[in-house]
């Protein structure tokens, strides 16, 4: 009697034989003690850990550069001259500061203005702060940063801004994914007007945060590396204003993180970021990821004017790190699949996909793949 064939978790097993041993999971790295994680507090007390307080910033990390805020005052400064608008005097806030603890992380600082009712208005600084200096935010239809590109952070006019509010700096940390986006308080608090409400005290980290922030985040791919590695496919869609080429010559492409967008009334994709590592954090878009043991073999692109939707063909990744086109499956269409457009299949000849090329401006105009060179 022939032995029975069973399919268990995608693996063919002959009844009576021992099933293949499962690969042991990687042991989790133990968290570091907080003495190695916590940084400066500027002499302020901290609150105990509490995951139910999402609006309270965390106490700074050991790697965070920390600042002492010296003063904040209202004055009038010249706004930048822009096309069609001359420079003019405008009411502004000027904040004087100095660096008290210079560490590895210096950028990604935002000014946080908090009112007595707990409302926050936040503006990210375009440039790194020097050791000592001052920054100015002007109050005209909102709070905007002087220097670089002005940013609206509060849809309020000057008269709506309270007379009394708290000011402090935070460093936002998005690299651990959507579920662990946190702000770290990286300065003391100072006040404009009366300080007749409680200061914002940073809180200690929860056990989950300690476990996560004990280790560096899994960094995503960076464009512009390995310029002469791989062969680009044809482009599907438009040309865009710029090009971002992502390549990893050592690892196969496992999927894409895409976001939805629209331009000129046409629904399309905002981006298509490559995934080479299953541990790469989820930032809240749509993730199209290969099953274990498979990798991207082809991407079908639907394009009218821009890239509207994508569908991925996943192929079996063989022991010699090549793809098996005879063992494959397809994802569903993801994106604006209802848009009627041309369908272009990129790749699919069995060569390994090692990258993607985004042709883009504000949205994803076009897309190509980067293939492993054909064997000679």
C-alpha positions as CSV (number, residue, x, y, z in Angstrom):
1,X,0.0,0.0,0.0
2,X,1.4,3.3,-1.0
3,X,2.2,5.7,1.8
4,X,-0.2,8.6,2.4
5,X,0.8,12.1,1.3
6,X,0.0,14.9,3.8
7,X,0.3,18.6,3.4
8,X,1.2,20.3,6.7
9,X,2.0,24.0,6.9
10,X,2.9,24.0,3.2
11,X,5.4,21.1,3.5
12,X,4.9,17.7,1.8
13,X,5.3,14.9,4.4
14,X,5.1,11.1,3.7
15,X,3.0,9.5,6.4
16,X,5.3,7.4,8.7
17,X,8.3,9.5,8.0
18,X,9.6,12.0,10.5
19,X,8.5,15.5,9.5
20,X,11.3,18.0,8.8
21,X,12.6,19.7,11.9
22,X,11.3,23.3,12.3
23,X,14.0,26.0,12.4
24,X,14.4,27.2,16.0
25,X,13.2,30.8,16.5
26,X,15.9,33.4,17.1
27,X,16.1,34.0,20.9
28,X,15.0,37.5,21.8
29,X,17.7,39.8,23.0
30,X,17.3,40.7,26.7
31,X,16.5,44.3,27.4
32,X,19.1,46.6,28.7
33,X,18.9,48.1,32.2
34,X,17.3,51.6,32.3
35,X,20.6,53.0,33.6
36,X,22.0,52.3,30.1
37,X,18.9,53.6,28.3
38,X,17.8,56.8,30.1
39,X,19.4,60.1,29.3
40,X,19.2,63.6,30.7
41,X,16.0,65.2,32.3
42,X,17.2,68.7,32.7
43,X,16.7,68.4,36.4
44,X,13.0,67.8,36.1
45,X,11.2,65.0,37.8
46,X,9.6,62.2,35.8
47,X,6.2,60.4,35.8
48,X,6.0,56.7,36.3
49,X,5.4,54.4,33.2
50,X,1.9,54.4,32.0
51,X,0.8,53.2,28.6
52,X,-2.6,55.0,28.9
53,X,-0.8,58.4,28.6
54,X,0.0,58.5,24.9
55,X,0.3,62.3,24.7
56,X,3.0,62.5,27.5
57,X,6.5,62.4,26.0
58,X,8.9,59.8,27.2
59,X,12.0,60.7,29.1
60,X,15.0,61.2,26.8
61,X,17.3,58.3,25.7
62,X,21.0,58.1,26.5
63,X,21.6,58.8,22.8
64,X,19.5,62.0,22.6
65,X,21.2,65.4,22.5
66,X,19.5,67.4,25.3
67,X,18.8,71.2,25.4
68,X,18.3,73.8,28.1
69,X,15.7,76.3,27.2
70,X,16.7,79.7,28.6
71,X,13.9,82.1,27.6
72,X,10.9,82.6,25.3
73,X,9.5,85.9,24.4
74,X,7.1,87.5,21.9
75,X,8.5,90.1,19.5
76,X,8.3,91.2,15.9
77,X,10.6,89.9,13.2
78,X,10.8,90.0,9.4
79,X,9.0,87.2,7.6
80,X,10.9,85.7,4.6
81,X,10.2,87.3,1.3
82,X,8.4,84.9,-1.0
83,X,7.0,85.0,-4.6
84,X,4.3,87.6,-4.7
85,X,4.8,88.6,-1.0
86,X,7.3,91.1,0.4
87,X,9.0,90.6,3.7
88,X,7.0,92.2,6.5
89,X,7.0,92.5,10.3
90,X,5.1,89.8,12.0
91,X,4.5,88.8,15.6
92,X,6.8,85.9,16.6
93,X,8.1,83.7,19.4
94,X,11.8,83.7,20.0
95,X,13.3,80.8,22.0
96,X,16.8,80.9,23.3
97,X,18.5,77.6,24.1
98,X,21.8,75.8,24.6
99,X,23.0,72.2,24.3
100,X,23.8,70.7,27.7
101,X,24.3,67.1,26.6
102,X,25.7,66.5,23.1
103,X,24.9,62.9,22.0
104,X,24.6,60.8,18.9
105,X,21.1,62.0,17.9
106,X,20.9,65.7,17.1
107,X,18.2,66.2,14.4
108,X,14.5,65.6,14.2
109,X,13.7,68.1,16.9
110,X,10.3,69.8,17.2
111,X,9.1,72.7,19.2
112,X,6.1,71.7,21.3
113,X,3.7,74.4,22.6
114,X,1.2,73.1,25.2
115,X,-1.7,75.2,26.5
116,X,-3.3,74.9,29.9
117,X,-6.0,72.5,28.5
118,X,-3.4,70.1,27.2
119,X,-3.6,71.0,23.5
120,X,-0.4,70.7,21.6
121,X,0.9,72.7,18.7
122,X,4.1,71.3,17.2
123,X,6.6,72.4,14.5
124,X,9.5,70.4,13.3
125,X,12.8,72.3,12.9
126,X,14.2,72.0,9.4
127,X,17.9,72.2,10.5
128,X,20.0,70.8,13.3
129,X,20.4,73.2,16.3
130,X,23.8,74.6,17.1
131,X,25.5,74.4,20.5
132,X,23.8,77.7,21.5
133,X,21.5,80.1,19.8
134,X,17.9,81.1,19.3
135,X,15.0,80.1,17.0
136,X,12.0,82.2,16.0
137,X,8.5,81.1,15.2
138,X,6.1,83.7,13.7
139,X,2.4,83.7,14.4
140,X,0.5,84.4,11.2
141,X,-2.4,82.1,10.4
142,X,-0.7,79.6,12.7
143,X,2.7,78.9,14.1
144,X,5.4,78.7,11.5
145,X,9.1,78.2,11.6
146,X,11.5,80.9,10.3
147,X,14.2,79.6,8.0
148,X,13.8,76.8,5.5
149,X,10.3,76.0,4.4
150,X,7.6,77.5,6.7
151,X,5.2,74.9,8.1
152,X,1.7,75.4,9.4
153,X,1.2,73.5,12.6
154,X,-1.9,75.2,14.1
155,X,-4.9,76.5,12.2
156,X,-5.2,79.5,14.5
157,X,-4.6,83.2,14.2
158,X,-2.5,85.2,16.6
159,X,-5.6,86.4,18.6
160,X,-6.6,82.8,19.3
161,X,-3.2,82.0,20.8
162,X,-3.5,81.9,24.6
163,X,-1.5,84.4,26.7
164,X,0.0,81.6,28.8
165,X,1.6,78.4,27.5
166,X,4.4,75.9,28.0
167,X,7.3,75.4,25.6
168,X,9.6,72.4,25.3
169,X,11.5,70.4,22.7
170,X,10.7,66.8,21.7
171,X,12.5,64.4,19.4
172,X,10.0,62.2,17.4
173,X,11.0,58.6,16.8
174,X,9.2,57.0,13.8
175,X,11.7,54.2,13.0
176,X,10.2,51.5,15.2
177,X,6.9,51.4,13.2
178,X,3.3,52.7,13.7
179,X,2.7,50.9,17.0
180,X,5.8,52.3,18.7
181,X,5.9,55.9,17.4
182,X,7.0,57.9,20.4
183,X,8.1,61.4,21.3
184,X,11.0,61.9,23.7
185,X,11.2,65.1,25.8
186,X,14.7,66.5,25.1
187,X,14.6,69.8,27.0
188,X,13.3,71.4,30.1
189,X,10.0,73.3,30.1
190,X,9.7,77.1,30.1
191,X,6.6,79.4,30.0
192,X,5.4,82.4,28.2
193,X,3.2,84.3,30.6
194,X,2.0,82.8,33.8
195,X,3.1,79.2,34.8
196,X,-0.2,78.6,36.6
197,X,-0.6,75.0,35.3
198,X,1.4,71.9,35.8
199,X,4.6,71.4,33.7
200,X,4.7,68.4,31.3
201,X,6.8,65.9,33.1
202,X,8.3,63.1,30.8
203,X,7.3,59.6,31.8
204,X,9.4,56.5,32.4
205,X,9.2,53.8,29.7
206,X,6.9,50.8,29.9
207,X,8.3,47.2,29.7
208,X,7.4,47.0,26.0
209,X,9.2,50.3,25.3
210,X,12.3,49.2,27.3
211,X,12.4,46.0,25.3
212,X,12.0,47.8,22.0
213,X,14.4,50.8,22.6
214,X,17.1,48.5,24.1
215,X,18.1,47.7,20.5
216,X,18.5,49.8,17.3
217,X,15.6,49.7,14.9
218,X,15.7,47.6,11.7
219,X,16.7,50.3,9.2
220,X,14.9,50.4,5.9
221,X,16.7,50.4,2.5
222,X,18.4,53.6,1.4
223,X,18.2,54.8,-2.2
224,X,21.3,55.6,-4.3
225,X,23.5,52.7,-3.2
226,X,25.0,50.1,-5.5
227,X,24.5,52.2,-8.6
228,X,26.2,49.8,-11.0
229,X,24.6,46.6,-9.5
230,X,21.7,44.9,-11.3
231,X,19.8,45.4,-14.5
232,X,16.7,47.7,-14.6
233,X,13.6,46.5,-16.3
234,X,11.4,48.7,-18.5
235,X,9.5,51.4,-16.7
236,X,5.7,51.1,-16.1
237,X,3.9,54.4,-15.8
238,X,5.2,57.9,-16.1
239,X,8.7,59.5,-15.6
240,X,8.2,61.6,-12.5
241,X,10.4,64.5,-11.4
242,X,13.1,62.4,-9.7
243,X,14.3,58.8,-9.3
244,X,14.9,56.6,-6.2
245,X,16.7,53.4,-6.9
246,X,16.9,50.8,-4.1
247,X,19.1,47.8,-4.4
248,X,20.3,45.1,-2.0
249,X,22.7,42.7,-3.8
250,X,22.8,40.2,-1.0
251,X,19.1,39.7,-0.3
252,X,16.1,39.0,-2.5
253,X,13.1,41.3,-2.5
254,X,10.4,39.9,-0.2
255,X,7.6,42.4,-0.9
256,X,6.5,46.0,-1.0
257,X,5.1,48.6,1.4
258,X,2.7,50.8,-0.5
259,X,0.7,53.9,0.3
260,X,-2.4,55.3,-1.4
261,X,-2.5,58.8,-2.9
262,X,-4.1,60.9,-5.6
263,X,-3.0,63.5,-8.1
264,X,-5.1,65.6,-10.5
265,X,-8.2,63.6,-9.6
266,X,-6.5,60.3,-10.3
267,X,-6.1,57.8,-7.5
268,X,-2.7,56.2,-7.5
269,X,0.1,55.0,-5.2
270,X,2.2,57.4,-3.1
271,X,5.2,55.0,-2.8
272,X,6.3,51.4,-3.2
273,X,9.1,50.8,-0.7
274,X,11.0,47.5,-0.9
275,X,11.1,45.0,1.9
276,X,14.2,42.8,2.3
277,X,13.8,42.0,6.0
278,X,10.7,40.5,7.6
279,X,11.5,42.4,10.8
280,X,11.2,45.7,9.1
281,X,8.7,47.8,11.0
282,X,5.1,48.3,9.7
283,X,4.6,52.1,9.2
284,X,0.9,51.8,8.5
285,X,0.6,51.5,4.7
286,X,-0.4,48.3,2.9
287,X,2.2,45.5,3.1
288,X,2.4,42.9,0.4
289,X,4.8,40.2,1.7
290,X,5.9,36.8,0.5
291,X,5.1,33.7,2.4
292,X,8.2,32.1,4.1
293,X,10.4,30.4,1.5
294,X,9.2,32.7,-1.4
295,X,10.4,36.0,-2.8
296,X,9.3,38.5,-5.4
297,X,9.6,37.2,-8.9
298,X,7.5,39.7,-10.9
299,X,5.4,42.8,-10.3
300,X,2.4,43.6,-12.5
301,X,1.7,47.4,-12.6
302,X,-1.6,49.0,-13.6
303,X,-1.0,52.5,-14.9
304,X,-3.2,55.2,-16.4
305,X,-1.1,58.4,-16.0
306,X,0.6,57.3,-12.8
307,X,1.1,53.9,-11.0
308,X,-2.4,53.1,-9.8
309,X,-2.1,49.5,-8.5
310,X,0.3,46.6,-8.3
311,X,0.1,42.8,-8.1
312,X,3.1,40.7,-7.1
313,X,4.0,37.2,-8.4
314,X,5.9,35.4,-5.7
315,X,8.2,32.5,-6.6
316,X,9.8,29.7,-4.6
317,X,13.3,30.6,-3.3
318,X,15.4,27.5,-3.9
319,X,18.3,26.3,-1.7
320,X,20.9,27.8,-4.2
321,X,19.2,31.2,-3.7
322,X,17.6,31.2,-7.2
323,X,13.9,31.4,-8.0
324,X,11.6,28.6,-9.3
325,X,9.1,30.0,-11.7
326,X,7.2,26.7,-11.7
327,X,6.3,27.1,-8.1
328,X,4.6,30.5,-7.7
329,X,1.5,32.3,-6.6
330,X,0.0,35.9,-7.0
331,X,-1.1,38.5,-4.5
332,X,-4.4,40.4,-5.0
333,X,-4.3,43.8,-6.7
334,X,-3.4,46.5,-4.2
335,X,-4.0,50.2,-4.6
336,X,-6.5,51.9,-6.9
337,X,-7.4,48.7,-8.7
338,X,-10.7,50.3,-10.0
339,X,-8.8,52.7,-12.3
340,X,-8.7,51.4,-15.9
341,X,-5.2,51.5,-17.1
342,X,-2.4,49.6,-19.0
343,X,-1.1,46.5,-17.3
344,X,2.7,45.9,-17.5
345,X,4.4,42.8,-16.0
346,X,7.9,43.6,-14.8
347,X,10.3,40.6,-14.4
348,X,9.0,37.1,-14.3
349,X,11.8,35.3,-16.2
350,X,13.1,33.5,-13.1
351,X,15.9,35.9,-12.3
352,X,16.0,37.2,-8.7
353,X,14.6,40.7,-8.0
354,X,17.1,42.7,-6.0
355,X,15.5,46.2,-6.1
356,X,13.0,48.7,-7.3
357,X,13.2,52.0,-9.0
358,X,10.6,54.7,-8.1
359,X,10.0,57.5,-10.6
360,X,8.3,60.1,-8.5
361,X,7.5,63.6,-7.4
362,X,4.8,63.9,-4.8
363,X,3.3,60.6,-5.9
364,X,4.5,57.4,-7.6
365,X,4.6,58.3,-11.4
366,X,6.4,55.2,-12.6
367,X,8.0,51.9,-11.3
368,X,10.7,49.5,-12.5
369,X,12.4,46.5,-11.0
370,X,16.1,45.8,-10.6
371,X,17.0,42.3,-11.6
372,X,20.0,40.1,-11.0
373,X,22.1,40.0,-14.2
374,X,21.5,37.0,-16.4
375,X,23.9,34.1,-16.0
376,X,26.4,33.8,-18.8
